Amino acid sequence: MKGLNDGHRRIGLARAISKLGYASRSRASELIRAGRVQLNEKVCRNPEAPTHIGKDRIEINGDLVEESKKIYLMLNKPRGIVTTASDEKGRETIYSLLPSDLPWIAPVGRLDKASEGLLLLTNDSEWGANVMDPANHWPKTYHVQVAIVADPLLLQSLEKGVRDDTGELLRAKHVAILRGGGKNTWLEIILEEGKNRQIRRMLTALNVEVLRLVRVSIGPLMLGNLAKGKSRELTSEEKKSLSAASKGRSN
């Protein structure tokens, strides 16, 4: 990953604000178009205005924008919480679970309202984009409780691939039974594709009800024993392992 001051390369103003950790690129574009951003002491309304971080002066509402400390968090998202900064329906969001003194920070990917488990958040937009890059094929592991007694045929169907109601073919990399009872089963499902609501769509296509869905790992990062609703910073070892895995996958 290149640093903020890599050579003399200029980037768009909105992207520069995002890279500095002030806001997402979309939010930065809104601020720029609203006339709330000054570039070298002049109001700029062009989100793509060429900008050099470290040389050009960026101000928002009259305040100088400087690089924020890079933050990398892991959150154990509870069920019933939405993965957005604000919700038009007034539902509780993941930001209610985070320390109030954090700078702008954004989720890396999403978990839907009914899903639980590992969610990464950062203000390092390049790092987040790298984690989400489909070219890296990050394996994501989920523990899923289904309302049937699973059999080998179900596992084979999920691995072979299932077409949902749109006709799209969806498949799991690996499926195994973790434990079962008289009426339900816990499955371990590993995905590489990472398509929107993929597991729920696959199981719905097979007429299987999902009772719980918990993401327990992303690549080398494990949820571990982090309590539900709690967050913590990634350790330097975790961040290094993710970077090393990414480098190996991109070669």
Backbone as CSV, one residue per row, in Angstrom:
resi,resn,N_x,N_y,N_z,CA_x,CA_y,CA_z,C_x,C_y,C_z
1,MET,0.836,-1.188,0.000,0.000,0.000,0.000,0.872,1.239,0.000
2,LYS,0.559,2.177,-0.861,1.349,3.385,-0.935,0.963,4.319,0.192
3,GLY,1.898,5.186,0.581,1.644,6.146,1.631,0.877,7.336,1.103
4,LEU,0.568,8.261,2.026,-0.195,9.431,1.639,0.595,10.353,0.739
5,ASN,1.916,10.391,0.907,2.745,11.324,0.155,3.633,10.602,-0.847
6,ASP,3.019,9.697,-1.640,3.806,8.897,-2.564,4.109,9.706,-3.829
7,GLY,5.335,10.253,-3.888,5.777,10.987,-5.069,5.014,12.279,-5.226
8,HIS,4.735,12.645,-6.470,4.032,13.898,-6.760,2.673,13.619,-7.369
9,ARG,2.118,12.448,-7.086,0.832,12.064,-7.673,-0.307,12.878,-7.059
10,ARG,-1.156,13.426,-7.915,-2.330,14.150,-7.455,-3.557,13.247,-7.579
11,ILE,-4.481,13.430,-6.673,-5.711,12.658,-6.667,-6.881,13.621,-6.525
12,GLY,-8.102,13.129,-6.733,-9.285,13.966,-6.590,-9.454,14.460,-5.161
13,LEU,-10.035,15.639,-5.016,-10.197,16.253,-3.700,-11.007,15.384,-2.756
14,ALA,-12.098,14.808,-3.222,-12.914,13.960,-2.350,-12.126,12.744,-1.870
15,ARG,-11.347,12.160,-2.765,-10.533,11.015,-2.378,-9.467,11.425,-1.380
16,ALA,-8.886,12.614,-1.564,-7.868,13.099,-0.634,-8.448,13.253,0.769
17,ILE,-9.668,13.804,0.858,-10.314,13.960,2.166,-10.562,12.604,2.804
18,SER,-10.967,11.629,1.993,-11.182,10.280,2.497,-9.875,9.651,2.980
19,LYS,-8.808,9.816,2.204,-7.512,9.240,2.577,-6.975,9.864,3.872
20,LEU,-7.327,11.107,4.119,-6.902,11.761,5.355,-7.707,11.295,6.562
21,GLY,-8.754,10.506,6.306,-9.531,9.935,7.403,-10.589,10.861,7.952
22,TYR,-10.997,11.878,7.161,-11.991,12.837,7.666,-13.414,12.319,7.448
23,ALA,-13.678,11.736,6.292,-15.024,11.264,5.946,-14.919,10.296,4.780
24,SER,-16.003,9.603,4.505,-16.034,8.743,3.325,-15.952,9.596,2.076
25,ARG,-15.604,8.982,0.942,-15.494,9.740,-0.299,-16.846,10.323,-0.709
26,SER,-17.919,9.568,-0.507,-19.247,10.075,-0.879,-19.641,11.264,-0.007
27,ARG,-19.346,11.181,1.301,-19.655,12.298,2.193,-18.788,13.507,1.855
28,ALA,-17.510,13.266,1.539,-16.624,14.355,1.147,-17.152,15.051,-0.106
29,SER,-17.655,14.289,-1.064,-18.214,14.874,-2.286,-19.406,15.763,-1.964
30,GLU,-20.247,15.335,-1.014,-21.393,16.147,-0.609,-20.933,17.477,-0.019
31,LEU,-19.912,17.429,0.842,-19.394,18.650,1.466,-18.814,19.595,0.422
32,ILE,-18.117,19.017,-0.548,-17.501,19.834,-1.605,-18.575,20.518,-2.442
33,ARG,-19.560,19.776,-2.869,-20.611,20.348,-3.708,-21.432,21.389,-2.954
34,ALA,-21.484,21.262,-1.622,-22.221,22.227,-0.804,-21.424,23.503,-0.556
35,GLY,-20.189,23.566,-1.066,-19.379,24.753,-0.902,-18.740,24.902,0.465
36,ARG,-18.604,23.781,1.184,-18.057,23.822,2.543,-16.571,23.478,2.595
37,VAL,-15.961,23.268,1.419,-14.558,22.879,1.357,-13.751,23.941,0.614
38,GLN,-12.615,24.304,1.202,-11.681,25.214,0.556,-10.401,24.463,0.215
39,LEU,-9.937,24.660,-1.013,-8.675,24.096,-1.463,-7.723,25.256,-1.715
40,ASN,-6.654,25.308,-0.928,-5.694,26.420,-1.001,-6.409,27.764,-0.887
41,GLU,-7.280,27.845,0.146,-7.971,29.068,0.558,-9.016,29.558,-0.438
42,LYS,-9.444,28.681,-1.357,-10.511,29.029,-2.290,-11.576,27.940,-2.251
43,VAL,-12.831,28.361,-2.206,-13.917,27.384,-2.207,-13.849,26.546,-3.485
44,CYS,-13.923,25.238,-3.312,-13.871,24.317,-4.449,-15.113,23.443,-4.412
45,ARG,-15.842,23.390,-5.519,-17.057,22.585,-5.607,-16.887,21.371,-6.522
46,ASN,-15.650,21.079,-6.888,-15.362,19.956,-7.776,-14.719,18.818,-6.993
47,PRO,-15.439,17.719,-6.753,-14.872,16.598,-5.998,-13.642,15.980,-6.649
48,GLU,-13.470,16.185,-7.965,-12.335,15.603,-8.680,-11.196,16.596,-8.867
49,ALA,-11.253,17.745,-8.223,-10.182,18.743,-8.360,-8.839,18.126,-7.972
50,PRO,-7.805,18.203,-8.828,-6.505,17.597,-8.517,-5.923,18.140,-7.214
51,THR,-5.543,17.240,-6.339,-5.081,17.619,-5.000,-3.850,16.809,-4.626
52,HIS,-2.886,17.462,-3.997,-1.678,16.784,-3.519,-1.684,16.828,-1.997
53,ILE,-1.874,15.666,-1.396,-1.864,15.588,0.065,-0.467,15.933,0.573
54,GLY,-0.415,16.806,1.551,0.874,17.213,2.113,1.377,18.516,1.534
55,LYS,0.862,18.920,0.390,1.255,20.187,-0.227,0.090,21.158,-0.296
56,ASP,-1.073,20.664,-0.712,-2.245,21.528,-0.812,-2.938,21.644,0.542
57,ARG,-3.503,22.831,0.814,-4.201,23.090,2.065,-5.692,22.818,1.858
58,ILE,-6.245,21.935,2.686,-7.665,21.585,2.610,-8.337,22.023,3.907
59,GLU,-9.406,22.782,3.764,-10.180,23.209,4.930,-11.639,22.840,4.723
60,ILE,-12.294,22.431,5.798,-13.724,22.138,5.781,-14.376,22.953,6.877
61,ASN,-15.326,23.765,6.484,-15.982,24.686,7.426,-14.969,25.561,8.156
62,GLY,-13.885,25.912,7.460,-12.877,26.789,8.032,-11.819,26.108,8.863
63,ASP,-11.954,24.792,9.067,-10.978,24.046,9.872,-10.043,23.256,8.968
64,LEU,-8.751,23.321,9.280,-7.749,22.605,8.497,-7.937,21.102,8.665
65,VAL,-7.921,20.382,7.546,-8.029,18.924,7.565,-6.631,18.332,7.583
66,GLU,-6.324,17.614,8.633,-5.024,16.961,8.757,-5.240,15.466,8.904
67,GLU,-4.198,14.722,8.651,-4.315,13.263,8.679,-4.708,12.777,10.069
68,SER,-5.751,11.934,10.121,-6.173,11.324,11.379,-5.346,10.078,11.651
69,LYS,-5.225,9.750,12.909,-4.584,8.495,13.265,-5.367,7.349,12.635
70,LYS,-4.662,6.416,12.023,-5.320,5.283,11.386,-5.841,4.319,12.456
71,ILE,-7.103,3.949,12.285,-7.779,3.092,13.253,-8.288,1.846,12.533
72,TYR,-8.071,0.695,13.170,-8.506,-0.588,12.612,-9.214,-1.343,13.735
73,LEU,-10.523,-1.465,13.616,-11.306,-2.073,14.682,-11.972,-3.366,14.232
74,MET,-12.182,-4.230,15.201,-12.999,-5.432,15.040,-14.190,-5.276,15.980
75,LEU,-15.396,-5.481,15.447,-16.620,-5.396,16.229,-17.358,-6.724,16.160
76,ASN,-17.899,-7.150,17.296,-18.795,-8.310,17.298,-20.209,-7.762,17.215
77,LYS,-20.739,-7.697,15.996,-22.040,-7.085,15.759,-23.157,-7.987,16.278
78,PRO,-24.038,-7.435,17.104,-25.194,-8.224,17.543,-26.285,-8.263,16.472
79,ARG,-27.175,-9.179,16.620,-28.349,-9.257,15.753,-29.252,-8.049,16.019
80,GLY,-29.899,-7.537,14.967,-30.854,-6.447,15.129,-30.263,-5.060,14.982
81,ILE,-28.950,-4.961,14.749,-28.263,-3.684,14.573,-27.948,-3.516,13.090
82,VAL,-28.162,-2.311,12.553,-27.902,-2.094,11.130,-26.512,-1.498,10.922
83,THR,-25.911,-1.851,9.772,-24.531,-1.442,9.464,-24.539,-0.170,8.632
84,THR,-25.028,0.929,9.244,-25.042,2.221,8.574,-24.734,3.304,9.594
85,ALA,-24.372,4.490,9.091,-24.099,5.618,9.984,-25.400,6.169,10.556
86,SER,-26.446,6.176,9.757,-27.764,6.617,10.213,-28.809,5.787,9.481
87,ASP,-29.990,5.698,10.077,-31.031,4.860,9.488,-32.328,5.642,9.399
88,GLU,-32.916,5.651,8.199,-34.135,6.428,7.971,-35.318,5.894,8.774
89,LYS,-35.235,4.642,9.238,-36.317,4.051,10.025,-36.076,4.192,11.529
90,GLY,-34.973,4.836,11.896,-34.697,5.054,13.307,-34.172,3.841,14.047
91,ARG,-33.686,2.836,13.303,-33.165,1.632,13.954,-31.765,1.890,14.524
92,GLU,-31.417,1.119,15.537,-30.104,1.273,16.159,-29.015,0.858,15.172
93,THR,-27.927,1.632,15.117,-26.836,1.341,14.200,-25.592,0.899,14.968
94,ILE,-24.622,0.370,14.226,-23.387,-0.100,14.848,-22.641,1.029,15.558
95,TYR,-22.888,2.279,15.152,-22.155,3.394,15.756,-22.562,3.633,17.205
96,SER,-23.726,3.130,17.602,-24.132,3.241,19.010,-23.283,2.351,19.907
97,LEU,-22.553,1.413,19.296,-21.731,0.466,20.056,-20.271,0.906,20.165
98,LEU,-19.893,1.957,19.431,-18.493,2.373,19.358,-18.200,3.519,20.308
99,PRO,-16.929,3.666,20.733,-16.554,4.813,21.576,-16.904,6.133,20.906
100,SER,-17.389,7.089,21.684,-17.867,8.352,21.126,-16.743,9.268,20.669
101,ASP,-15.505,9.008,21.105,-14.401,9.910,20.765,-13.631,9.478,19.517
102,LEU,-14.162,8.510,18.777,-13.479,8.065,17.562,-13.638,9.093,16.452
103,PRO,-12.636,9.227,15.563,-12.837,10.016,14.350,-13.756,9.241,13.396
104,TRP,-14.011,9.827,12.224,-14.819,9.110,11.228,-14.224,7.725,10.988
105,ILE,-15.110,6.743,10.956,-14.679,5.361,10.740,-15.808,4.648,9.998
106,ALA,-15.460,3.782,9.071,-16.481,3.163,8.225,-16.350,1.643,8.262
107,PRO,-17.470,0.940,8.107,-17.417,-0.528,8.052,-16.758,-1.006,6.774
108,VAL,-16.041,-2.111,6.892,-15.427,-2.774,5.726,-16.386,-3.887,5.324
109,GLY,-17.182,-3.639,4.294,-18.230,-4.579,3.954,-19.415,-4.398,4.887
110,ARG,-20.316,-5.361,4.876,-21.545,-5.218,5.655,-21.951,-6.560,6.261
111,LEU,-22.781,-6.462,7.278,-23.576,-7.587,7.767,-25.005,-7.086,7.849
112,ASP,-25.968,-7.845,7.340,-27.341,-7.354,7.376,-27.878,-7.351,8.804
113,LYS,-29.036,-6.747,8.977,-29.602,-6.544,10.317,-29.713,-7.836,11.119
114,ALA,-30.110,-8.916,10.470,-30.341,-10.176,11.184,-29.071,-10.982,11.417
115,SER,-27.955,-10.548,10.835,-26.702,-11.303,10.954,-25.836,-10.767,12.083
116,GLU,-24.937,-11.617,12.562,-24.105,-11.285,13.717,-22.636,-11.527,13.389
117,GLY,-21.782,-11.091,14.326,-20.391,-11.508,14.270,-19.407,-10.465,13.803
118,LEU,-18.337,-10.942,13.191,-17.152,-10.142,12.895,-17.418,-9.082,11.830
119,LEU,-17.184,-7.842,12.214,-17.278,-6.716,11.285,-16.047,-5.845,11.515
120,LEU,-15.350,-5.507,10.440,-14.177,-4.641,10.519,-14.577,-3.205,10.215
121,LEU,-13.908,-2.254,10.891,-14.142,-0.832,10.654,-12.807,-0.117,10.624
122,THR,-12.699,0.902,9.779,-11.440,1.636,9.667,-11.679,3.017,9.075
123,ASN,-10.699,3.912,9.248,-10.698,5.192,8.522,-9.590,5.187,7.471
124,ASP,-9.007,4.026,7.242,-7.989,3.846,6.206,-8.700,3.282,4.969
125,SER,-9.110,4.174,4.071,-9.950,3.756,2.946,-9.242,2.785,2.013
126,GLU,-7.935,2.949,1.839,-7.199,2.038,0.951,-7.134,0.638,1.546
127,TRP,-6.888,0.569,2.846,-6.837,-0.730,3.520,-8.187,-1.426,3.410
128,GLY,-9.264,-0.677,3.661,-10.592,-1.255,3.564,-10.895,-1.752,2.167
129,ALA,-10.508,-0.966,1.157,-10.751,-1.373,-0.231,-9.968,-2.638,-0.562
130,ASN,-8.760,-2.764,-0.018,-7.942,-3.951,-0.258,-8.588,-5.195,0.349
131,VAL,-9.129,-5.049,1.554,-9.793,-6.184,2.200,-11.003,-6.637,1.384
132,MET,-11.721,-5.665,0.796,-12.935,-5.987,0.049,-12.683,-6.343,-1.412
133,ASP,-11.467,-6.176,-1.888,-11.159,-6.420,-3.298,-11.470,-7.883,-3.663
134,PRO,-12.384,-8.122,-4.593,-12.723,-9.501,-4.972,-11.516,-10.294,-5.460
135,ALA,-10.494,-9.596,-5.980,-9.315,-10.298,-6.493,-8.577,-11.043,-5.389
136,ASN,-8.754,-10.620,-4.136,-8.069,-11.273,-3.030,-8.775,-12.558,-2.584
137,HIS,-10.062,-12.707,-2.947,-10.820,-13.918,-2.602,-10.692,-14.255,-1.117
138,TRP,-10.913,-13.253,-0.255,-10.812,-13.538,1.177,-11.810,-14.610,1.590
139,PRO,-11.371,-15.696,2.187,-12.341,-16.665,2.726,-13.022,-16.073,3.956
140,LYS,-14.331,-16.158,3.991,-15.107,-15.678,5.138,-15.865,-16.880,5.700
141,THR,-15.721,-17.105,6.996,-16.310,-18.274,7.637,-17.503,-17.867,8.484
142,TYR,-18.603,-18.607,8.313,-19.847,-18.327,9.035,-20.314,-19.586,9.755
143,HIS,-20.885,-19.395,10.939,-21.584,-20.461,11.629,-23.070,-20.168,11.508
144,VAL,-23.797,-21.104,10.915,-25.181,-20.859,10.529,-26.083,-21.940,11.127
145,GLN,-27.088,-21.497,11.868,-28.076,-22.433,12.417,-29.272,-22.488,11.480
146,VAL,-29.602,-23.702,11.029,-30.732,-23.880,10.110,-31.815,-24.730,10.780
147,ALA,-33.063,-24.519,10.344,-34.209,-25.144,11.001,-34.552,-26.511,10.420
148,ILE,-33.522,-27.286,10.081,-33.718,-28.663,9.630,-32.571,-29.504,10.172
149,VAL,-32.726,-30.786,10.098,-31.613,-31.703,10.375,-30.872,-31.888,9.056
150,ALA,-29.697,-31.281,8.964,-28.952,-31.278,7.703,-28.427,-32.671,7.372
151,ASP,-28.358,-32.948,6.069,-27.814,-34.220,5.608,-26.726,-33.931,4.563
152,PRO,-25.964,-34.958,4.170,-24.887,-34.740,3.195,-25.361,-34.118,1.890
153,LEU,-26.614,-34.379,1.488,-27.124,-33.825,0.244,-27.187,-32.302,0.297
154,LEU,-27.582,-31.755,1.446,-27.630,-30.295,1.595,-26.231,-29.704,1.460
155,LEU,-25.253,-30.328,2.115,-23.878,-29.832,2.046,-23.363,-29.868,0.609
156,GLN,-23.640,-30.968,-0.067,-23.190,-31.107,-1.462,-23.843,-30.064,-2.367
157,SER,-25.115,-29.793,-2.132,-25.832,-28.814,-2.955,-25.238,-27.422,-2.789
158,LEU,-24.907,-27.057,-1.553,-24.337,-25.731,-1.293,-22.956,-25.585,-1.922
159,GLU,-22.185,-26.659,-1.902,-20.840,-26.606,-2.490,-20.893,-26.677,-4.018
160,LYS,-21.820,-27.433,-4.547,-21.949,-27.553,-6.006,-22.469,-26.261,-6.617
161,GLY,-23.393,-25.602,-5.911,-23.945,-24.343,-6.388,-25.460,-24.385,-6.481
162,VAL,-26.076,-23.271,-6.120,-27.528,-23.150,-6.098,-27.915,-21.898,-6.872
163,ARG,-28.951,-22.004,-7.696,-29.452,-20.819,-8.391,-30.599,-20.219,-7.579
164,ASP,-30.499,-18.907,-7.296,-31.560,-18.260,-6.543,-32.682,-17.831,-7.475
165,ASP,-33.637,-17.054,-6.963,-34.814,-16.707,-7.774,-34.486,-15.747,-8.915
166,THR,-33.269,-15.184,-8.923,-32.847,-14.338,-10.051,-32.126,-15.144,-11.125
167,GLY,-31.837,-16.410,-10.823,-31.099,-17.250,-11.753,-29.603,-17.234,-11.550
168,GLU,-29.137,-16.450,-10.564,-27.696,-16.377,-10.324,-27.211,-17.634,-9.610
169,LEU,-26.064,-18.169,-10.062,-25.488,-19.350,-9.443,-24.609,-18.931,-8.268
170,LEU,-24.928,-19.471,-7.093,-24.206,-19.159,-5.869,-23.662,-20.450,-5.280
171,ARG,-22.402,-20.404,-4.830,-21.844,-21.622,-4.247,-20.942,-21.281,-3.066
172,ALA,-20.843,-22.249,-2.161,-19.946,-22.146,-1.015,-18.645,-22.878,-1.330
173,LYS,-17.554,-22.399,-0.751,-16.272,-23.082,-0.933,-16.256,-24.391,-0.150
174,HIS,-16.816,-24.355,1.069,-16.808,-25.554,1.916,-17.960,-25.460,2.911
175,VAL,-18.604,-26.596,3.183,-19.690,-26.667,4.164,-19.489,-27.907,5.020
176,ALA,-19.651,-27.750,6.336,-19.513,-28.884,7.245,-20.539,-28.744,8.365
177,ILE,-20.908,-29.870,8.959,-21.818,-29.860,10.105,-20.998,-29.674,11.376
178,LEU,-21.372,-28.658,12.164,-20.699,-28.426,13.438,-21.347,-29.241,14.549
179,ARG,-22.664,-29.141,14.640,-23.416,-29.903,15.646,-24.886,-29.849,15.253
180,GLY,-25.638,-30.779,15.786,-27.048,-30.828,15.438,-27.900,-31.316,16.580
181,GLY,-29.208,-31.138,16.425,-30.168,-31.621,17.410,-31.306,-32.312,16.696
182,GLY,-32.421,-32.406,17.380,-33.554,-33.098,16.796,-34.294,-32.285,15.757
183,LYS,-34.125,-30.940,15.789,-34.890,-30.093,14.878,-34.033,-29.116,14.074
184,ASN,-32.785,-28.929,14.459,-31.957,-27.951,13.745,-30.504,-28.390,13.715
185,THR,-29.707,-27.666,12.931,-28.295,-28.002,12.745,-27.477,-26.724,12.654
186,TRP,-26.284,-26.742,13.242,-25.313,-25.668,13.053,-24.327,-26.096,11.962
187,LEU,-24.228,-25.267,10.936,-23.303,-25.515,9.839,-22.148,-24.527,9.883
188,GLU,-20.995,-24.963,9.397,-19.898,-24.032,9.119,-19.850,-23.861,7.601
189,ILE,-20.003,-22.634,7.153,-20.020,-22.333,5.718,-18.913,-21.341,5.408
190,ILE,-18.045,-21.701,4.463,-16.938,-20.827,4.058,-17.214,-20.314,2.650
191,LEU,-17.163,-19.003,2.491,-17.392,-18.362,1.200,-16.121,-17.686,0.711
192,GLU,-15.960,-17.636,-0.596,-14.921,-16.798,-1.209,-15.526,-15.713,-2.078
193,GLU,-16.734,-15.953,-2.571,-17.356,-14.994,-3.488,-17.820,-13.735,-2.767
194,GLY,-18.447,-13.892,-1.606,-18.864,-12.745,-0.814,-19.944,-11.895,-1.462
195,LYS,-20.914,-12.504,-2.122,-21.990,-11.740,-2.741,-23.032,-11.350,-1.695
196,ASN,-23.815,-10.324,-2.012,-24.769,-9.775,-1.062,-25.760,-10.842,-0.574
197,ARG,-25.849,-11.014,0.754,-26.768,-11.954,1.404,-26.670,-13.349,0.795
198,GLN,-25.462,-13.756,0.449,-25.276,-14.984,-0.319,-25.806,-16.223,0.389
199,ILE,-25.458,-16.389,1.663,-25.870,-17.598,2.375,-27.394,-17.664,2.496
200,ARG,-28.009,-16.567,2.854,-29.471,-16.549,2.989,-30.146,-16.851,1.645
201,ARG,-29.609,-16.300,0.579,-30.186,-16.545,-0.747,-30.057,-18.019,-1.142
202,MET,-28.902,-18.614,-0.838,-28.700,-20.024,-1.177,-29.666,-20.919,-0.411
203,LEU,-29.767,-20.676,0.880,-30.614,-21.539,1.703,-32.095,-21.302,1.418
204,THR,-32.471,-20.071,1.112,-33.862,-19.802,0.726,-34.221,-20.568,-0.537
205,ALA,-33.280,-20.611,-1.487,-33.520,-21.338,-2.737,-33.720,-22.829,-2.481
206,LEU,-33.169,-23.336,-1.370,-33.318,-24.756,-1.020,-34.432,-24.967,0.003
207,ASN,-35.211,-23.890,0.253,-36.331,-23.941,1.204,-35.875,-24.299,2.617
208,VAL,-34.717,-23.753,2.998,-34.167,-23.985,4.326,-34.190,-22.664,5.101
209,GLU,-34.807,-22.670,6.272,-34.907,-21.461,7.100,-33.615,-21.244,7.890
210,VAL,-33.123,-20.011,7.881,-31.946,-19.634,8.665,-32.413,-19.084,10.009
211,LEU,-31.936,-19.694,11.100,-32.286,-19.237,12.439,-31.266,-18.226,12.966
212,ARG,-30.008,-18.498,12.735,-28.945,-17.565,13.133,-27.823,-17.641,12.110
213,LEU,-27.119,-16.517,11.936,-25.990,-16.467,11.014,-24.913,-15.592,11.649
214,VAL,-23.762,-16.199,11.937,-22.688,-15.507,12.652,-21.400,-15.599,11.845
215,ARG,-20.810,-14.469,11.486,-19.506,-14.499,10.808,-18.421,-14.594,11.877
216,VAL,-17.530,-15.579,11.735,-16.520,-15.826,12.761,-15.100,-15.519,12.295
217,SER,-14.890,-15.341,10.975,-13.540,-14.989,10.516,-13.593,-14.335,9.144
218,ILE,-12.604,-13.488,8.890,-12.356,-12.902,7.572,-10.882,-13.106,7.295
219,GLY,-10.554,-13.919,6.294,-9.151,-14.222,6.045,-8.509,-14.772,7.311
220,PRO,-7.357,-14.218,7.721,-6.681,-14.707,8.921,-7.231,-14.117,10.215
221,LEU,-8.192,-13.207,10.142,-8.717,-12.548,11.340,-9.862,-13.355,11.938
222,MET,-9.745,-13.650,13.241,-10.740,-14.463,13.925,-11.501,-13.628,14.943
223,LEU,-12.806,-13.854,15.037,-13.615,-13.165,16.037,-13.201,-13.554,17.447
224,GLY,-12.868,-14.809,17.646,-12.404,-15.281,18.949,-13.458,-15.095,20.026
225,ASN,-13.014,-14.665,21.212,-13.927,-14.542,22.352,-14.380,-13.105,22.595
226,LEU,-14.302,-12.248,21.585,-14.783,-10.876,21.731,-16.272,-10.891,22.049
227,ALA,-16.653,-10.211,23.127,-18.044,-10.236,23.579,-18.969,-9.550,22.569
228,LYS,-20.210,-10.011,22.519,-21.195,-9.439,21.604,-21.398,-7.955,21.923
229,GLY,-21.366,-7.126,20.878,-21.552,-5.690,21.045,-20.298,-4.930,21.405
230,LYS,-19.191,-5.644,21.588,-17.935,-5.003,21.959,-17.015,-4.879,20.752
231,SER,-16.078,-3.940,20.844,-15.098,-3.743,19.781,-13.711,-3.653,20.385
232,ARG,-12.716,-3.878,19.552,-11.323,-3.725,19.977,-10.472,-3.394,18.762
233,GLU,-9.317,-2.792,19.007,-8.397,-2.519,17.912,-7.704,-3.806,17.480
234,LEU,-7.424,-3.918,16.196,-6.620,-5.041,15.725,-5.216,-4.918,16.289
235,THR,-4.623,-6.037,16.621,-3.236,-6.010,17.069,-2.312,-5.808,15.869
236,SER,-1.090,-5.408,16.141,-0.129,-5.233,15.045,0.102,-6.555,14.327
237,GLU,0.064,-7.669,15.084,0.254,-8.982,14.468,-0.902,-9.315,13.533
238,GLU,-2.125,-8.978,13.939,-3.282,-9.250,13.087,-3.217,-8.430,11.802
239,LYS,-2.853,-7.168,11.945,-2.765,-6.325,10.759,-1.639,-6.801,9.836
240,LYS,-0.514,-7.226,10.415,0.586,-7.750,9.607,0.187,-9.030,8.896
241,SER,-0.548,-9.896,9.600,-0.955,-11.166,8.981,-1.908,-10.907,7.826
242,LEU,-2.775,-9.914,7.966,-3.691,-9.573,6.886,-2.928,-9.014,5.692
243,SER,-1.958,-8.140,5.949,-1.159,-7.565,4.867,-0.338,-8.634,4.170
244,ALA,0.231,-9.554,4.939,1.046,-10.620,4.350,0.185,-11.530,3.498
245,ALA,-1.017,-11.852,4.000,-1.929,-12.714,3.241,-2.349,-12.025,1.959
246,SER,-2.605,-10.712,2.048,-3.006,-9.953,0.864,-1.901,-9.942,-0.179
247,LYS,-0.675,-9.724,0.260,0.466,-9.681,-0.660,0.626,-11.016,-1.369
248,GLY,0.457,-12.107,-0.586,0.607,-13.421,-1.169,-0.469,-13.728,-2.182
249,ARG,-1.694,-13.242,-1.926,-2.812,-13.512,-2.824,-2.732,-12.690,-4.091
250,SER,-2.097,-11.508,-4.018,-2.050,-10.648,-5.198,-0.904,-10.971,-6.105
251,ASN,-0.001,-11.849,-5.676,1.153,-12.224,-6.524,0.773,-13.338,-7.486
